[in-house]
Amino acid sequence: MRSGEFRVIPWRGLLAAGAVVLVLSVGLARGAGAATITEYPTTGAPTGITAGPDGALWFTEWINGIGRITTAGAITEFPVPHYSYDSLRSITAGPDGALWFTRWDTGIGRITTAGIATEFALPTGSSPHGITAGPDGALWFTEAGANKIGRITTAGAITEFPLPTSSSNPNGITAGPDGALWFTESAASARRIGRITTDGTITEFTIPSFHYPTGITAGPDGALWFNYMYGGIGRITTAGVVTEFLIPNASSWGYSAADITAGPDGAIWFIAETSTVSSKIGRITTAGVITEFAVPGDFPMGITAGPDGALWFTEHNSFKIGRITTDTAPTLAAAVSLNGSAFHTGQQITYQATLTPGSTPTQVDIYLGVLLPDGMTFLSFVPGPGGTITFAFGAVPVPFAANVTLTSTVVPFSYTFTGTEPVGTYYTYAGLAVAGSDPLQAANQLSLGVQAFQFTP
């Protein structure tokens, strides 16, 4: 990114030019507090769920097909071709503006935001499960039955990569901050986290405990986070160093490959317990502090961050979609807006950080920047003379504005990729911290907004 160029441009002018804007709103208090849960009935036993490119949430169903719910709770359900019961699993937003999902029985599906579904067949017994958008503009998925990782282009061309460990039951998959794909191997005999590069090179890391890893997600700290089928959360760095955290009083087990996600509050949210007796949503900070929230319904499976700053989840046995927010009022808030998720050479990416004052304290440091794919280096946006924006690199973010009294402010800025940047996953962030403090310490962070995006040449 060092060869890029910044210049301030009017945000209003961008909207008039017809830019597609994805918004992530963030409010973070010092504690998770109590939670407010709202439920919306469906007719189809929902499983996986993801945020769509249209500002709604999209989910798979075991009975009907694909569902869509707006942040106001309006639900639409769409049939899929050759539907069969218990076949639809995970779902993700693709780089082509459509939603992509896995069918346990036949292969990979694609549905437009207008509800038009297309399917791409895999060999019998492949049993695809998790799916995610990759840094190369394709979709990547796990094949539990075939013991492979699959790749499908938006045109439908499929490539498969066999796993080194036999019968490993690959499950969840996500794009990592290092430009590779990371996945879980859930079989008891495997007990591994896998990494696959976009050219198909696979590395496996054995995890310490005898658990069954299921879902996996990229965290805001440059590491990968995953959950165990029985009572734990794991964190693995891109170098393969694993840390494990036990869920208090847990008899939990996870099922869906989408059952852990990075939250809009800088924490990781997950399905903590899913059964006909006890159902819980969990939250873990990057420091390992766990909070659990009881779910009224039965059998939560998938969870994702929504565009409204809430977490959205499926309740499979209750036939409901749930929405959870914490009741603690935020002291400060920030928002990050991006005009896309897959960026290319010469394309200008425009951001908007909206900063809102809270009660206390009023003196804050404001941070705007990008976390580079190595997970350790910050590219910090720094205001320069004449309304320009320059940038600085380092192991610690540099304040955009230090020791200031926060007022309602909108800060637009832009960056043009030149093609010299490493291909991979980047994280744009907007942060507020106690003035003069270490912004990497969770106790000093008043608010943090994080948005992942992919760069492809």
Secondary structure, 3 states (H helix, E strand, C coil): CCCCEEECCCHHHHHHCCCCCEEEEEEECCCCCCEEEEEEECCCCEEEEEECCCCCEEEEECCCEEEEECCCCCEEEEECCCCCCCCEEEEEECCCCCEEEEECCCEEEEECCCCCEEEEECCCCCCEEEEEECCCCCEEEEECCCCEEEEECCCCCEEEEECCCCCCCEEEEEECCCCCEEEEECCCCCCEEEEECCCCCEEEEECCCCCCEEEEEECCCCCEEEEECCCEEEEECCCCCEEEEECCCCCCCCCCCCCEEECCCCCEEEEEECCCCCCEEEEECCCCCEEEEECCCCCEEEEEECCCCCEEEEECCCCEEEEEEECCCCCEEEEEEECCCEECCCCEEEEEEEEECCCCCCEEEEEEEEECCCCCCEEEEEECHHHCEEEEEECCCCCCEEEEECCCEEEEEEEECCCCCCCEEEEEEEEEEECCCCCCCHHHEEEEEEEEEEECC
